[in-house]
């Protein structure tokens, strides 16, 4: 038996048993780790065929989540931190439900439901686990561990790409992509981990935090190996956002200079020629083909603005609109517009922009809070996720990745982080962890106080009649009972 098979059996079994014994959070962690790692593709020659590892873990998490919500079993890892109140769902939660609902309608009305099912199946799995996690993950520490795990899996994928290139002399990630993603999708997944690594470094207090910065060159070189110009451009354009949120701007400038020197030193003439060919996009055949595909997608969406032609059913219509038949629309937004209409694209934009707004608001409203470790973690998560989503949003202009799991996981974390903030979960985490700094004397968020009834005015003094000195008491209004 291969070592990869032994590893998967151990992790999957531990996740299933852990979910049923300790709570759905254990299964959610492993399920999302598998969603990024894609072990059935990475180790396809070592793992037995037909084993649905994620299905077993996901079912265990769903069962444990249902048992917890029905109050049949109280799990130690379930529920918010004591002293907090679970907040209601926010705009990201409801936007996710609205987006999935519209994708369901587009699947029902699709021209080719067999073809549309391949995409709708991914939406269905993503939304089900989104709901399970939204009803199970409340604590600040749980969100932090989940984000660290996602970055760790991303780093491992980057390590595998570098290992194959330097040891086997085979650039597999460029030729075959990764885990069902092409080279562009793999590059964007890796690039999104770069701002996350930086802000995980800012949010950590121990000496091991320097490990987050140490792995950035490994990720950056793996992005270079993909030869994806769109991901490289997106990474560069997202750096000003990282600089805006950074607490150590001088150090970031030094790291940016060192990073630029590293990229120039490790990129060969072939990669440099491909990157700088962006300036000559009028002469680039690939760029011209994308323009034709974008124009065709816009025309398809205009003809069918509500439901489109169906999920991933736009390829047969490309030739009729001046693009090569069967060509992929290299833009996530226009791909959604052609497949689900302008309404479908708008519903996705509400989800995406809603996540950015909540992340920026949380970072801004906690800027004056004391520098407790838990407050630092919350601000670092908000800044890192917003920066990573900005990078992803820029890359999505050039790539069709509407079923890419990592952004939906970040949508979930930012939605839960906002609810943790609104419900007092950050202050409760400060008190529960007994941080090195003194505990806050009062809630960090100014809670509205109930209005006290106005005191009744004192009764007026008696007035004496001048003629007989008899006191006259004026009439008083009756007190409300």
Order of alpha helices (4+ residues) and beta strands (2+ residues): alpha-alpha-alpha-alpha-alpha-alpha-alpha-alpha-alpha-alpha-alpha-alpha-alpha-alpha-alpha-alpha-alpha-alpha-alpha-beta-beta
